[in-house]
Amino acid sequence: MKYSFFNDNSTEDIIKEMETVYLNDNRPWIVGYSGGKDSSLVTQLMFKMLTRLPKEKRHKKVYIISSDTLIENPIILKFLESNIKKINQKAKEEELPIEANIVYPDYEDSFWTNIIGKGYPPPKSIQYRWCTERLKIKPTNKFIIKKLKTEDIIVLLGVRKEESQVRKSRIEKREIDGYLLTPHNTLKNEDHAAYVYSPIVELTTDDVWETLLNYFKTESPWGTDNGELFKLYAKGSGDGECPFIVGEKNNSTCGNSRFGCWTCTVVSEDKSLKGFIETGYTWLIPLAKLRDWLKSDEFRNNPKYRKKHRRNGSVTKREDGSYLFGPFNFEGRKLILERLLKTENEINEDPLFKKQFKESISLIKEEELKAIDGIWDEEEDLTRQSMVNIYHKIKDEKLPWHDYKHPIIEKELLEELDKIIEKYEVNEELFKRLVIEVDKNKYYINKKKSTGNIEKLLNQQYVHEDIMDKIDDRS
């Protein structure tokens, strides 16, 4: 479709353009809605456009998708969930072909499952940020790819060139001169493709707020207050909300954002949490403290809590002979879980929080705890009870599977084995992994798989590092 963008970028002209794009074909729309100002504007303009169309011309579905990373700022998440609920209610009342959804990461691949379960250290730079792909891009793409199995789609994004020079450059690289829709770089299959439509790409930040607060007279088409959104921005501080991300890995400025994950350790200072705390939301202080502790040298770079090898057993040495850290060890992971559960208690018991929130919050879902428990059982925990006991101690209640957990080795024997490990300087991690591997296959007649796994464990690089060092010294 050729450009028909009007020179003054007026709100009415943008709505007319959106109508033209909507009526042009049968490809369904997917609107990315993060709850921030830009995605809110695109969603409200789309909603307005559809309400103006006669019912018989509302011929194709519009899916609104938002992403909950499971580590969202509780204030922003509450605002987002409220809007999604009201969008669906209003769409039903107005008989609009709109369906709003929130997508989530798989519990087996969530932030806490990776941190506490697998020991991944929280990222400290955009270049090595593993979280965006798992928590935002994959869940969003999963939703979109499901639609792509049957037809082409059009993805509406609230991106603007003015946001940053990097964003401007990416948009311009994607643009095809003279066309409103541009092919998506990665979302496609053999039969169908996704196209990107960015209706507010030329608008300034002032244009966005002018439209939200004056054109819409502060009220969204589904009845929420745009003034509340403005207040959220005013209470925080920073350069903008964490964008709705779709498609390419690392294609975001999420690490520099305001409305992002409260755990984000990429930024040196979380301006969002600081801004909300300074404007009265003091119950967020425990979140800020936990986030700062996670990224601190005191914990993150403490040899006491880190392995000297990666999860695949490989070892990397610096030129000075020191090791590059691997994931958090078992003690480090257990400590993170304890701190997280205590932080959750502290917030839920805060009188101001109780006044502002009707329901308690969960910083980690039960499904994530289940996934973490499974990883610990597979890799580290001969007692099979570390997770449930930590939870019981801190929360004073049992997880549903607590009473079904039984140790691989009884306590008395485990204590004796610990003495042997210490006396003969046996590698404790390797010993545990071997015991767990044998236990997993003890009822199988065919031991080929178990033997193969044991050989793999015994041949990991870190197991033979001492021998390799001696060889290097002799040479």
N, C-alpha and C positions, 0 to 999 in steps of 0.2 A: 504494500500500500504506500503510495507516494505521500510525501509531507504535505499537510494542509495546515501546519501550525501557524496561528495568527500572530502578527507582529507584536501586538501589545501583551500577549500571554494573559489576557483577561480571564477571569474565572469562567464566565459564560462561554468564551471561545474554547477553553479546555474541555468543558462539559460537552460542547457540540462535537469536538474532535473525538472524545471518548465514545459518544453515541455513534459516530460514523464508523469507528473501528469495531464497535460491538455489532452493528448491523451488517457489517461487510461480509461475514462468513459464519460458519457454524462451530468454529473452534471454541471450546469452553475457556473461560478465564480463570486464572489462579492469581489471587491478589495477596502479596506478602504484607502482613500487618504485624509490626512489632509493638505497636502501642505508642511509638514516638511521633513527633510532629509530622514528619514527611509521609510516613506510611499512613498516619491518620488522615492526612489531607487526601491522599490518593483514594483511600477507602471511602471517605465521605463524598468525594466527587463522583465516584462510581455509584454509590448508593443513590445520590441525588439524580444522576442520569437515568438510572433504572426506574425510579419512581415517576419520572416524567414520561416515560415511554408507555404507550398503550399496552395493556396486558398481552394482547396477541403478538406484540413485537418483542416481548421478553422471551426470546426463543432459545436461549442457551444458558447453561448453568454457570454460576460464578462461585468459585470456592475461595473463601478467605482462610488463609492459614497463618497461624502464629506459632512461635516456638517457645516452649518452656524447657530450659536446659536443666531444670531441677535444682539449680543454684541461683535462681533469680533473686534480686532484691525483693523482699516480701511486699514492700509498698507498691512497687511497679507491677508485680505479679497480681496482686489484688485488683489493681486498676485494670490490667489487661483482661483478667477473667471476667470482671464485671462488664466490660465492653463487649466481649465475645458473647456473653449470655444475652445482653440486650440487643445485639445485632441479630441474633437468631430469632428472638422474640418479635422484633419489629419486622423482620423479613417475612415471618409467618403471617403477621397481621396484614401487611401490605401485599401479600401474595407475590413476593419477589423471589426469583430463582437463585437465592443466596444461601449458602451453607458455610457457617464459620466453624473452624476446627482449630484445636491446639495440638501440635505434634510434640512428642517427647523422645528423648534418646532411649535406646534399649537399656533396660536396667543392668544388663550384663556389660554395658559399655558406657555407663554413666561416669560422671566426674569422680564420685566417691568410690565406685567400684574399681576404677583405674588407680586412684590414689591409695585407698586403704586395702583394697583387694590385691592388686598387682604391684603396688609400691611405686607407681610412676611419680616422679617429683613434679610439683606444679610448674608450669612453664614460666620462664623469666624473660623471654624475648619473643617478638612476633615471629622471627625466623624459625624458632623451635617450638611453636605453639601447637600442641597436639589436640587441644580441647575443642577448638572451633569445628574441626572436621567431624568429630564424634558427636558433639552435643547439638550443633545447629545444622550443619550442611547435610549430614547423612539422614536425619529424621525428615527434613524438608524434602530432600531429593527422593526419599522412599515414597512419600505421598505423591509427588509429581510423576515419578516413573510408573507408578501404578496406573495413573491416568493415561500415560503415553503408550501403554500396551494396546489401547484401542483407538486412539485418535491423536491428531496434532493438538497442541495447546498453546495458549498465550499467557505469559507470566507478566503481571503488572508489578512494577517495582517503584518505590518512592525514592529514587536516587536523583541527585542533583549535581551538576558540575561545580556549583559554588562550594559544596561541602569541603572539598580539599583538592589540591592539585593532583594528587594520586588518583582520587576518584574521577576527576575530570579526564585525566589521561586514559583511564580504563574505559570510560564511557565512549570517548571519541574513537578509541581503537575498535570498539564493538560496532559503532555506527556505520551504516551503509548510506552514503550520500543520497538524499532524496526519498528515503523510506522511513516510515514510522516504526515498523517492526524489524527487529534484527534477529538473526538466528542465534540461539544460545550455543555457546561453545561446546558444552559437554552433555547437556540433557537431550539425548536423542537415542533412537534405536534404528534397526534396519528399515522399519516401515513408517515411523512417526518422528516428529521433531517438535521442539519447544521454541517459541519466539518470545522475545522480550519487548515489552512496551513500557516506556517511561514517560508518562504524561506531564510530569512537573520538572523535567530535567533542566529546563532553562530558568526556573524560578529562583529568586533569592530567598534567604531566610526571612527577610522582612515580608516578602510576598506570601510566604507560607503562613506566618502568624496573622498577617492582614486578612487572609482568606478565612482562617479558622475562627478568628475573633470578631471580625466585622461582617464578612459575607454570610457566614453561618450564624452570626449574632450569638456567638459562643456556644450554641447548642448543636450537637451532632445530629444527623438525620435519624439516629436511633434513640435520641433523647438524653445522652450524657452531656456533661458540661465541659466544653473545650477550655474554659477558664481553669478547670481543675488540672488539665494537662499543662497549661501555662504555669500554674503554681508549682507543679512537680519539677518543671525545668528551673523555676526560680529558686526552689529550695535546694536543688542540687547545684553543682557547678562543673563545668567541663565543656567539651566541644560538640557534644551531640549524643544521641542515643545509640546503643549498639544496633547496627542495622539488621534488617531481615536479610539473611544470607541464603543464596541459592546458587548451587552449581560449583564453581571452581574452588579448589582448596586454597586457603590463605587469601581469598579475595575479599578482604574486609579490613576495616580500620578498627575492629572490635577492641583491640588492646588499648586504644586511646579514647574509649567511649565513656559516656556517662551512664546510660541505662543498660549496663551490662551485668555480668555475673558478679555477685558480691565476693566471690572467692578469687577474682582475677588478680594474679600475681605478676602480670606483664607490666602493669603500670607501677610506678614507684609510690604513688599516693592515690588512693581511691577517692576521687573528688566527689563522687556520688554519695558514698556513705558519710563522708565528712560534712557535705552540704546538708544532708538530712539530719544528721546529729546536731549540727549547729542551729538548725531551725526547729528543734524540739523533739525529734525522734530519738531520744537518748537511749532507748532500749536497743538500738542498733549497735551500740558501743561493743558488746561482746562479739558481734560479727566482725567488726573492724579489728579487734584484738586478735581474733583467731586467724583472720586473713594475714595480718602482719606477722604473726608467729610462723605461719606456714612458709612464708617467703624469707624469713630471717636466717642469717648465717648460724645463729644459735641452734636452730633445728635443721633447716634444709641442708646445710653444708657441714653438719656435725657427723664425723666418722662413726660416732657411736650408733647412729641411726641409718647409715647407708651401707650397702654392699659394695664390694670392690669389683663386681662383675655385673654384666647385664643379665636380663632374664634368660637369654639363650646360652648363658655360661661364658660368653666371650669376655676378654679382658683387654683394656686399653691402658697403656702406660704413657706418661708424659716423658719428655726428654730428661727431666731431672730424676726419673725413676719412680715418681709417685703415681698412684692409680687415679684414673678418672672414675668418679663415683658411678655406681649402678643405681638400682631402685632402692627405696626404703627397705630396711630389713624388717623382720617380724616385730621386733620391739618398737620400731618407729611407727609401723602401721597400727599397732594396738594403741599406742599413745595418741595418734591422730583421732582414732575412734573415740577414745575416752574424752578428749578435749571437745570433740564435736557434740557428743551427747550431753556433756556438761553445759556447753554453750546453749544448746536447745532448751535445757531446763531453766537456765538463767533468764532467757528471753521470756519463756512462757510464764515464769513466776513474777515478772516485772509488773508492778501495778499500772504503770503508764501503758504498757503493751496491752494489758487486759482491758484497759479503757478504750483503746483505739481499735483493737481487733476482737471480734466476738469469739473466734475460735483459736485454739492453739495452733502453732505451726510445727511442721516436721522438717528439720534440716536434712534429714536422710530418710528415704522411704523404706518401708519394711521389705519391699521387693529387692532393694539394693543391699540391705543387710543379709538377705537370703543368698544373693549372688556372691557377696564377699565371703560369707561363711563357707560356701562351696569351694571357693578358690583356696581359702585357708586349709580346708580339709584335704584338698588335692596336693598342696605344696608344703605346708609348714606345720600344721597343728596335729600332733600325735594325740593330744587330749580330746580333740574334737569338741571342746567346750569353751575355748577362749572367747569366741564371739558372744555366745549366749550368757556367759558369766559376766563379761564386761557390761553387757546391756542390763542384766539383772541388778548388778551392783549400783549402776548409776541411775537407772530409771525406776528401780524398785518394782519392777514387774517383769514377767517372763515373756520372751518371744514365743509364738505359737508352737515352734518345734523344739523348744528348750528341753523338755523331758524325754525327747527321742534321741538325744545326742549321747553317744557312748564312746569312750576312748578306745583307740586301737590297742593300746598297751595300758595295763592297770597302773595305778599311781605308784605303787611300791616298786614295780619292775622298772618303770620309767625313771624313777629316782636313782636306781642302781645303774641304769644305762647312762645317765647323765654323769655319774662318777667315772665310768669307764671312758666316756668321751673326753672328759677333762684329763684323766690320767694319761691316756695314750695320744692325746692331741688329735683326736679324730675330727674331721670336718663335720660340724654339727648339722649344717644344712644338707650336705650330701647324705649323711646318715638318715636324717628324717625322710628325705625324698625316696631313698631306697626302701625304707620300711613301709612307707605309704604305697609305693609301687608294688611291692610283694603282697601287701594286704589286699589291694584292689583285685588281684588276679588269683587269690588263694583257692577259689572254688572252680577255676577253669582247668580243664584237662590239658588243653593245648596251651603251652607256655611260650609259644614262639613270640607273640606280641610282647609279653612281659619281659622276656629275655632281651628283645630288641630295645625296649625302653630303658632297661637297666644298663645295657651297653652304652646307650646314648648319654645317660646320666654320668657314667664313669668316664666318658671321653670328652666331657665338657672342658673347655680350656682352663677355667679357673682351678679345676681339680689338680691339674698338672703344672701349675704356675711355678711352684717351688723347684721342680725338676728343670723346667725351662730356664729359670734364673741361674741355676748351677751350670747348665750348659753354656749359657751366655757368658758367665764369669770365666769359665775355662777357655773359651775361644778368645 
